[in-house]
Amino acid sequence: MIEIPNRGAGNIMAVPSLPDSERKPLSKKEIAADQPTWCPGCGDFSVLALYFKLIEKRKLWHEKITTIAGIGCSSRFPYFVQAHGVHYIHGRALPFASGVSLSRPDLHLFVFGGDGDAFSIGGNHFNHTARKNIKMSYVVMDNWVYGLTKKQTSPTSPPGFKSKTDTWGAVDQPINPMKQAIAAGASFVARTTHTNPNHVLQMMEAAMDHDGFSFIECLSECVEFYPGAFDSSNPRKGGAFNLVPETHHVTDEMAAYKLADEPFPGKFGIFYQINRPTKNHLEADINSRARERVKGMKDWQILQQNFDRMK
């Protein structure tokens, strides 16, 4: 039996669990919502299709999926997924998702964003969510440009990139998402590209299975405002898709950092993965100890005890 709060009655109402063994996996038709509005050829189409495939493959149902995003082209994800989700404000997807994760640890929580939403206005939230190790999977579709607002320099734009905000060419040192994630304390850090669908699905599955904050940087080409940005990582365009060496130890933080420091296109795969307590687990432990101290007391007695302590 699952206990679900009945907020109107102020008590706990027991409802029977659905027989999962008798339920059929969702089809793409049942998962898909509105027609995606991205530009034809956008790499985000690939990521969305593989998210649908992940849901189908893992036999997840609507009530167990939550899709959250901020603002940007890639952040329109929740509109296109028929499940619980929120299209939140710019850069604030992670703190909202943190509340969902801590209150509903039973959900499979995926957050989607772009390089501007994640590393510019949302950069502080990225660091703190990573260090707290809140359980969720964060997929950042990095296209090296602000696409929704029509070609401005983003935190990951390379030096020399000419945009509406840097008509002379970008001069600022770009963020390295992988190095930042490792340094911030993310317990799962992986890298993939939309041009390799099988690999994207593998990384999503690994991220979903990880108990903690999972971060995936997914190269996703903006064909409208930065075409050809990732050609050197695409074998079909003369580039190279090199996997993380089999000899790499994913628990070695310094080795992961060195991998992340390689010149573009670098390597693809899981750079870093460790097991450490999640904030979900630590908060649950705190709550359990707090409840034990007031076990058997009525609500008014707990309040009275708190008031007496304040005297």
C-alpha positions as CSV (number, residue, x, y, z in Angstrom):
1,M,0.0,0.0,0.0
2,I,1.1,3.6,-0.8
3,E,0.4,6.3,1.7
4,I,-0.7,9.5,-0.1
5,P,-1.5,12.7,1.9
6,N,-5.1,13.7,1.7
7,R,-4.6,17.5,2.1
8,G,-8.3,18.3,2.3
9,A,-9.0,15.9,5.2
10,G,-5.7,16.5,6.9
11,N,-4.9,12.8,7.3
12,I,-3.3,9.9,5.5
13,M,-5.4,8.0,3.0
14,A,-4.3,4.5,2.0
15,V,-4.8,3.6,-1.6
16,P,-3.9,0.2,-3.3
17,S,-0.8,-0.1,-5.4
18,L,-1.5,-0.7,-9.1
19,P,-0.4,-4.2,-10.2
20,D,2.7,-3.2,-12.2
21,S,3.2,-6.7,-13.5
22,E,-0.1,-6.4,-15.4
23,R,0.6,-3.0,-16.9
24,K,1.9,-2.5,-20.4
25,P,4.9,-0.2,-21.1
26,L,3.9,3.2,-22.4
27,S,4.1,3.7,-26.1
28,K,5.7,6.8,-27.7
29,K,2.2,7.9,-28.7
30,E,1.2,7.9,-25.0
31,I,4.3,9.8,-23.8
32,A,4.4,12.5,-26.5
33,A,2.5,15.7,-26.0
34,D,2.7,18.8,-28.2
35,Q,4.7,18.8,-31.4
36,P,8.3,20.0,-30.8
37,T,8.9,23.6,-32.1
38,W,12.6,23.4,-32.6
39,C,14.2,24.3,-35.8
40,P,14.5,21.4,-38.3
41,G,17.8,19.5,-37.7
42,C,18.2,20.7,-34.1
43,G,20.1,18.2,-31.9
44,D,17.4,18.4,-29.2
45,F,15.1,16.3,-31.3
46,S,17.5,13.4,-30.9
47,V,17.6,13.8,-27.1
48,L,13.8,14.0,-26.8
49,A,13.4,10.8,-28.9
50,L,15.8,9.0,-26.7
51,Y,14.0,10.2,-23.6
52,F,10.9,8.6,-25.0
53,K,12.8,5.5,-25.7
54,L,14.2,5.4,-22.1
55,I,10.7,5.7,-20.7
56,E,9.5,2.9,-23.0
57,K,12.5,0.6,-22.3
58,R,12.4,1.0,-18.5
59,K,8.6,0.6,-18.4
60,L,8.0,3.8,-16.5
61,W,4.4,5.1,-16.1
62,H,3.1,8.6,-16.2
63,E,2.8,8.9,-12.4
64,K,6.5,8.0,-12.0
65,I,8.0,10.4,-14.5
66,T,8.7,14.1,-13.7
67,T,10.3,16.4,-16.3
68,I,11.5,19.8,-15.3
69,A,13.3,22.6,-17.2
70,G,14.2,26.2,-17.1
71,I,14.1,28.6,-20.0
72,G,15.7,28.1,-23.5
73,C,15.3,26.0,-26.6
74,S,16.1,22.8,-24.9
75,S,14.2,23.8,-21.8
76,R,10.9,23.5,-23.7
77,F,11.1,19.7,-23.0
78,P,8.2,19.5,-20.5
79,Y,5.8,20.8,-23.2
80,F,6.6,17.8,-25.4
81,V,6.3,15.0,-22.7
82,Q,3.0,13.7,-21.6
83,A,3.8,13.3,-17.9
84,H,4.2,15.4,-14.7
85,G,6.5,18.3,-15.4
86,V,7.2,22.0,-15.0
87,H,8.5,24.6,-17.4
88,Y,10.1,26.8,-14.7
89,I,11.8,30.2,-14.7
90,H,15.2,31.0,-16.2
91,G,18.0,29.3,-14.4
92,R,15.9,28.0,-11.5
93,A,15.0,24.6,-12.6
94,L,17.4,22.9,-10.2
95,P,16.1,24.4,-6.9
96,F,12.5,23.6,-7.9
97,A,13.6,20.1,-8.9
98,S,15.3,19.8,-5.5
99,G,12.1,20.3,-3.7
100,V,10.3,17.7,-5.9
101,S,13.1,15.2,-5.3
102,L,13.2,15.7,-1.5
103,S,9.5,15.4,-1.1
104,R,8.9,12.6,-3.7
105,P,12.0,10.4,-3.7
106,D,10.0,7.7,-5.5
107,L,9.8,9.6,-8.7
108,H,12.2,9.4,-11.7
109,L,13.2,13.0,-11.9
110,F,14.9,14.4,-15.1
111,V,15.9,18.0,-15.5
112,F,16.7,19.4,-19.0
113,G,18.5,22.6,-19.8
114,G,20.9,24.4,-22.1
115,D,24.3,25.9,-21.5
116,G,22.9,29.4,-20.8
117,D,20.2,28.2,-18.4
118,A,22.6,25.8,-16.6
119,F,25.9,27.8,-16.4
120,S,25.0,31.4,-16.6
121,I,21.9,32.5,-14.7
122,G,21.6,29.0,-13.2
123,G,25.3,28.6,-12.5
124,N,25.1,29.0,-8.7
125,H,22.2,26.5,-8.5
126,F,24.2,24.0,-10.5
127,N,27.1,24.1,-8.1
128,H,25.0,23.8,-5.0
129,T,22.7,21.0,-6.3
130,A,25.8,19.1,-7.3
131,R,27.6,19.4,-3.9
132,K,24.4,18.5,-2.0
133,N,24.1,15.4,-4.1
134,I,20.3,15.7,-4.5
135,K,18.9,12.7,-6.4
136,M,18.0,13.7,-10.0
137,S,19.4,13.4,-13.5
138,Y,20.4,16.7,-15.2
139,V,20.9,16.6,-18.9
140,V,22.4,19.8,-20.4
141,M,22.1,20.2,-24.1
142,D,25.2,22.3,-24.8
143,N,25.1,24.1,-28.2
144,W,27.7,26.9,-27.4
145,V,25.2,29.6,-28.2
146,Y,22.0,31.3,-27.0
147,G,19.6,30.0,-29.6
148,L,16.2,31.0,-28.3
149,T,17.2,34.7,-28.2
150,K,18.8,34.5,-31.6
151,K,22.6,34.1,-31.3
152,Q,24.3,35.7,-28.3
153,T,27.5,34.4,-26.7
154,S,26.9,31.7,-24.1
155,P,29.1,30.6,-21.2
156,T,30.4,27.8,-23.3
157,S,31.0,29.7,-26.6
158,P,34.6,29.3,-27.7
159,P,37.0,32.3,-28.1
160,G,36.5,34.0,-31.4
161,F,32.8,33.1,-31.8
162,K,31.0,36.1,-33.4
163,S,27.6,36.8,-32.1
164,K,25.2,39.6,-31.5
165,T,26.8,40.4,-28.2
166,D,30.4,39.9,-29.4
167,T,30.4,41.0,-33.0
168,W,34.2,41.2,-32.8
169,G,34.5,37.6,-31.6
170,A,34.2,36.3,-28.0
171,V,37.2,37.0,-25.8
172,D,36.1,35.4,-22.5
173,Q,37.3,32.1,-21.3
174,P,34.5,29.6,-21.7
175,I,33.2,27.3,-19.0
176,N,34.2,23.7,-19.1
177,P,31.0,21.9,-17.9
178,M,32.7,18.6,-17.1
179,K,35.5,20.2,-15.0
180,Q,32.9,22.4,-13.2
181,A,30.6,19.4,-12.4
182,I,33.5,17.3,-11.0
183,A,34.9,20.2,-9.0
184,A,31.4,21.1,-7.6
185,G,30.9,17.6,-6.2
186,A,28.6,15.9,-8.7
187,S,28.7,12.1,-8.0
188,F,28.0,11.2,-11.6
189,V,29.5,13.0,-14.6
190,A,29.1,11.9,-18.2
191,R,29.4,13.3,-21.7
192,T,27.7,12.4,-24.9
193,T,26.6,13.9,-28.2
194,H,23.2,13.9,-30.0
195,T,24.8,12.4,-33.2
196,N,25.3,9.1,-31.4
197,P,21.8,8.0,-30.2
198,N,22.8,4.7,-28.8
199,H,25.4,6.4,-26.6
200,V,22.9,9.0,-25.4
201,L,20.5,6.3,-24.3
202,Q,23.3,4.5,-22.5
203,M,24.3,7.6,-20.6
204,M,20.7,8.4,-19.7
205,E,20.2,4.9,-18.3
206,A,23.4,5.0,-16.3
207,A,22.4,8.4,-14.9
208,M,18.9,7.2,-14.0
209,D,20.3,4.2,-12.1
210,H,22.8,6.3,-10.1
211,D,21.7,7.2,-6.6
212,G,22.6,10.9,-6.5
213,F,23.1,13.9,-8.6
214,S,23.7,12.7,-12.2
215,F,25.0,15.2,-14.7
216,I,25.2,14.6,-18.5
217,E,26.7,17.1,-20.9
218,C,25.1,16.4,-24.3
219,L,26.5,18.2,-27.3
220,S,23.5,19.4,-29.3
221,E,24.1,21.3,-32.5
222,C,22.2,24.5,-33.1
223,V,21.8,24.3,-36.9
224,E,20.4,27.8,-37.1
225,F,22.9,29.9,-35.2
226,Y,26.0,27.7,-34.8
227,P,26.0,25.1,-37.6
228,G,29.0,22.8,-37.7
229,A,30.1,23.6,-34.1
230,F,30.6,19.9,-33.3
231,D,31.7,18.5,-36.7
232,S,35.1,17.4,-35.2
233,S,33.2,15.0,-32.9
234,N,31.1,13.5,-35.7
235,P,32.7,10.7,-37.7
236,R,30.1,11.2,-40.5
237,K,31.6,14.7,-41.0
238,G,35.2,13.7,-40.7
239,G,35.5,14.0,-36.9
240,A,36.2,11.5,-34.2
241,F,34.0,10.0,-31.5
242,N,36.4,8.7,-28.9
243,L,35.1,6.8,-25.9
244,V,36.5,7.1,-22.4
245,P,39.4,4.5,-22.2
246,E,38.4,1.2,-20.6
247,T,41.4,1.6,-18.3
248,H,39.9,4.8,-16.8
249,H,38.8,4.4,-13.2
250,V,35.6,6.4,-12.8
251,T,36.2,6.8,-9.1
252,D,39.5,8.6,-9.7
253,E,38.6,12.3,-9.4
254,M,42.0,13.6,-10.7
255,A,41.9,11.2,-13.7
256,A,38.4,12.4,-14.5
257,Y,39.5,16.0,-14.3
258,K,42.4,15.3,-16.7
259,L,39.9,13.7,-19.1
260,A,37.8,16.8,-18.9
261,D,40.8,19.0,-19.7
262,E,41.5,17.4,-23.0
263,P,41.1,19.6,-26.1
264,F,37.8,19.4,-28.0
265,P,36.3,17.0,-29.0
266,G,37.8,15.0,-26.1
267,K,36.3,11.8,-24.9
268,F,32.7,10.6,-24.4
269,G,31.3,8.4,-21.7
270,I,31.3,8.3,-17.9
271,F,34.1,10.5,-16.5
272,Y,33.3,10.2,-12.8
273,Q,31.1,8.2,-10.6
274,I,31.2,7.6,-6.8
275,N,28.7,6.6,-4.2
276,R,28.2,9.0,-1.3
277,P,25.1,9.8,0.8
278,T,22.4,11.8,-1.0
279,K,20.7,14.8,0.6
280,N,17.5,12.8,0.2
281,H,18.9,10.1,2.6
282,L,20.4,12.6,5.0
283,E,17.2,14.7,5.2
284,A,15.1,11.5,5.7
285,D,17.4,10.5,8.6
286,I,17.0,13.9,10.2
287,N,13.2,13.8,9.9
288,S,13.1,10.3,11.3
289,R,15.1,11.3,14.4
290,A,12.9,14.4,14.8
291,R,9.7,12.3,14.7
292,E,11.1,9.8,17.2
293,R,11.5,12.7,19.7
294,V,7.8,13.6,19.5
295,K,6.4,10.1,19.1
296,G,3.0,9.7,20.7
297,M,2.5,13.5,21.2
298,K,-0.4,15.4,19.8
299,D,0.1,18.4,17.5
300,W,-0.8,20.9,20.1
301,Q,1.7,19.3,22.6
302,I,4.5,19.5,20.0
303,L,3.7,23.2,19.5
304,Q,3.5,23.8,23.3
305,Q,6.9,22.2,23.7
306,N,8.4,24.5,21.1
307,F,6.8,27.5,22.7
308,D,8.1,26.5,26.1
309,R,11.6,26.2,24.7
310,M,11.5,29.8,23.4
311,K,10.7,31.3,26.8
